[in-house]
Amino acid sequence: MASVNATVASNTVHGEKPEKLNDTDFKRWQQKMLFYLITLNLVRFLREDAPTVTENDTDKDKRAAFEAWGHGDFLCRNYVLNGLDNSLYNVYSPMTTAKLLWESLEKKYKTEGAGLKKFIVGKFLDYKMVDSKSVMSQVQEMQLILHDLHAEGMEMSESFQVAAVIEKLPPLWKDFKNYLKHKHKEMRLEDLIIKLRIEEDNRKQSESKGTKRPIEDGSNLVEPNASKGKRKFKGKDKGKGKKFKGTCYNCGKPNHMAKDCRRPKKAKKEQQGKDVANHLTTSNVVDMEMDLAAVTFEANMVDPRQWWVDTGATRHICFEKAMFSTYVPVTGRKLFMGNSASSDVAGIGKVVLKMTSRK
C-alpha cells in the first residue's frame, strides 16, 4: 500500500493574516483566507473528507494517515474560526471539520448574496456626485460599485458605464457634461477617466489663478435652425444723455456721431459690402471627436450708424457641413481649441448667416 503524505507544515513564508469577517464583504474575506491557507498548505482540508479507519484496522500506515489528517484539519478549522468576528465565532465553533465550517459559511453568504444584488443595483442607480467632493474620488467610488456588480455576475457594457458616469457628474460640471454628451465617437471608460482628471486639474489651476475656465465661457453655436429664435438686445438706449467722445464717420470732426452730422451724407458703399457682411470665412475642422468648427477670419460692418452686438467670440461652432456655401480642402493646417487641444483643419470655406435682427 502506498504511503500517504501527511505533512502539513511548510517552510514557505506565510501570507498576511486576513482581517476578521464581520458579516460584510464575505467574498473579499474568502479570497484572502484561501490565499492564507494556501501558504500554510492547509487549503485541501476545506474540500477533503476524513479518511475512513475502522477500530479493528491494524494497518499502521492508515492509522498514521488518519491522525495526520485529523491534525491538519484541526489547524485549518481553527485558522478559519480565528478569522471570524467574535459573534460569528460562537455560531460556527461547533462545526467538527474545516469542510463543514467552510460550506456553512458559503451557504449563508451566497443565500444572502441574492438579496445583495438588488441592494448594489439600487446603490448604483441612486448614486449622485456632489460639488463638495473631488470628482475623481467619486469616480473611484462608482468604480467600486461597478466592480461589485461585476462580482455578482451582472455584466454591463462599457458604453453604458461611460454614459452612467457622465450623467452622474455634479451640477457645476454641467457644461463639461453636455460637451461629453455631444461626442459622436465611442469612448472607453479609461479615456473618460483621463479626461475627467485633466479637466479637474485645469479647474483647480484656474481657481488658484482666479481665472475662468474657457469651456464654461461658451461658444457661439451656428445651428441649422438658428434663425428661429431672435436675440434681443437691450443695450440700445444705454448711455443716453452722455456726450459722444468719438470722431464723426461722415465729416471727421469730433464730439458727434455720423447720424447727427450736419454735413451732406457720404454715398454708401456698393451693395457688395452687405454681401460681405453676411459671410464668414470659416475653417472646417474634422477631428476624431469634433464634427465641425468654423473660425472667423474677417467680419465687415455694413452701417456704422447702427448698434451691433459684439459677442467677443473667436470661434463659431457648426455641426452641419451642408451649411458651407463654398468649400476648399486644405492640408497641414492646425486649429487650437479653447481647451488647449489642437485639431486638423480639413478645409476652408464660407458660411452664409441669416441675420434675424434686421442688421
Buried (B, 14 or more C-beta within 10 A) or exposed (E): EEEEEBEBEEEEEEEEEBEEBEEEEBBEBBEBBEEBBBBBBBBBBBEBEEBEBEEEEEEEEBEEBBEBBBEBBBBBBEBBBEBBBEEBBEEBEEBEBBBBBBBEBBEBBEEEBEEBBEEBBEEBEEBEBEEEEEBEEBBEEBBEBBEBBEEBEEEEEEEEBBBBBBEBBBEBBEEBBEBBEEBEEEBEBEEBBEBBEEBBEBBEEBEEEEEEBBBBEEBBEBEEEBEEEEEEEEEEEEEEEEEEEEBBEBBEEEEBBBEEBEEEEEEEEEEEEBEBBBBBBBBBBBBEBBBBBBBBEEBEEBBEEEEBEEEEEEBBBBBEBEBBEEBEEEEEEEBEBBBEEEBBBBBBBBBEBEEEEEB
